[in-house]
Each structure stands twice: as structure tokens, then as C-alpha cells.
Amino acid sequence: MDEHRIKALVDVLDLENPDLWKWLTGQEQPPDAVNNNPVFAAVRSKVTENLNHAAPATRAKPGQPWVRGWDDKRGQEGGPKFGNQ
């Protein structure tokens, strides 16, 4: 990474996790400064690509908050023992 990308990475790492997750997953629009960050754009692209492989029924509509956690059935009878299964 060049110096510009390293600074962009540090800026992304300094963001608040709840806000960052909402912006990466399309639940909310990020501020322009974040949206124009090349590292954020690269991570958002990868997150979007990964989400596009999931069944639509398991996701919220764009701009809407997620209701369930990805592993909220872990530990329940018949639920996954590990990870996102």
C-alpha cells in the first residue's frame, strides 16, 4: 500500500463499528468523506459481493435495518454449533 491508501485504511479503522457495518451493508448511506474513501469502497464492494450470494430471505431490504443476527440460532436446539451454518 502506498501512503495514501495507508491513511485511508487508518481512517476506516477509526470509524465506529455500528455505523461502519450499517454503511458497508447498505442499511444506511455513509457520509461523503467515508463514501469517497478508496479502502472503504473496496471493503464495501467485497461485502456487497458476499451478500449477493446469500438468499434474499435472509437479508433486509437496502436501507432497512437488519432484524436478526447472523448467528442468533446458535446454541438452540437444531441450530448451528459453530459459525454461520
C-alpha positions as CSV (number, residue, x, y, z in Angstrom):
1,M,0.0,0.0,0.0
2,D,1.2,3.5,-0.7
3,E,1.0,6.2,1.9
4,H,-2.4,7.5,0.6
5,R,-4.0,4.0,1.0
6,I,-2.5,3.5,4.4
7,K,-4.1,6.8,5.6
8,A,-7.4,5.7,4.0
9,L,-7.2,2.4,5.9
10,V,-6.5,4.2,9.2
11,D,-9.5,6.4,8.6
12,V,-11.7,3.4,8.1
13,L,-10.3,1.7,11.2
14,D,-11.1,4.7,13.2
15,L,-14.8,4.6,12.3
16,E,-17.4,3.4,14.9
17,N,-18.3,-0.3,14.3
18,P,-22.1,0.0,14.3
19,D,-22.0,2.9,11.8
20,L,-19.4,1.1,9.6
21,W,-21.4,-2.1,9.5
22,K,-24.6,-0.2,8.5
23,W,-22.7,1.6,5.8
24,L,-21.0,-1.5,4.5
25,T,-24.2,-3.5,4.3
26,G,-26.4,-0.7,2.8
27,Q,-28.6,-0.2,5.8
28,E,-27.6,3.5,5.8
29,Q,-25.8,5.8,3.4
30,P,-22.3,6.7,4.5
31,P,-21.2,10.4,4.7
32,D,-19.4,11.6,1.5
33,A,-16.0,11.6,3.2
34,V,-16.4,7.9,4.0
35,N,-18.1,7.0,0.7
36,N,-15.1,8.5,-1.2
37,N,-12.5,6.6,0.8
38,P,-10.9,4.1,-1.5
39,V,-10.4,1.5,1.2
40,F,-14.0,1.8,2.4
41,A,-15.1,1.4,-1.2
42,A,-13.0,-1.8,-1.7
43,V,-14.3,-3.3,1.5
44,R,-17.9,-2.4,0.7
45,S,-17.6,-3.9,-2.7
46,K,-16.4,-7.2,-1.2
47,V,-19.2,-7.2,1.5
48,T,-21.8,-6.5,-1.2
49,E,-20.4,-9.3,-3.3
50,N,-20.6,-11.7,-0.4
51,L,-24.1,-10.6,0.5
52,N,-25.3,-11.1,-3.1
53,H,-24.6,-14.8,-2.6
54,A,-27.0,-15.1,0.3
55,A,-30.6,-15.9,-0.1
56,P,-32.7,-12.7,-0.3
57,A,-35.0,-14.0,2.5
58,T,-32.0,-13.9,4.9
59,R,-31.3,-10.2,4.3
60,A,-33.0,-6.9,5.0
61,K,-34.0,-4.7,2.0
62,P,-31.5,-2.0,1.2
63,G,-31.8,1.0,3.6
64,Q,-33.6,-1.1,6.2
65,P,-32.0,-2.3,9.5
66,W,-31.3,-6.0,10.0
67,V,-33.7,-7.6,12.4
68,R,-31.9,-10.9,13.1
69,G,-28.3,-11.6,13.9
70,W,-26.4,-13.9,11.5
71,D,-25.9,-16.5,14.3
72,D,-28.9,-15.9,16.5
73,K,-30.0,-19.5,16.4
74,R,-26.6,-20.8,17.6
75,G,-27.0,-22.9,20.7
76,Q,-30.7,-23.5,20.1
77,E,-31.9,-27.0,19.5
78,G,-31.4,-27.8,15.8
79,G,-29.3,-24.6,15.4
80,P,-25.7,-24.5,14.2
81,K,-23.0,-25.2,16.7
82,F,-20.4,-23.0,15.0
83,G,-20.4,-20.1,12.6
84,N,-23.0,-19.2,10.1
85,Q,-24.4,-22.6,9.1
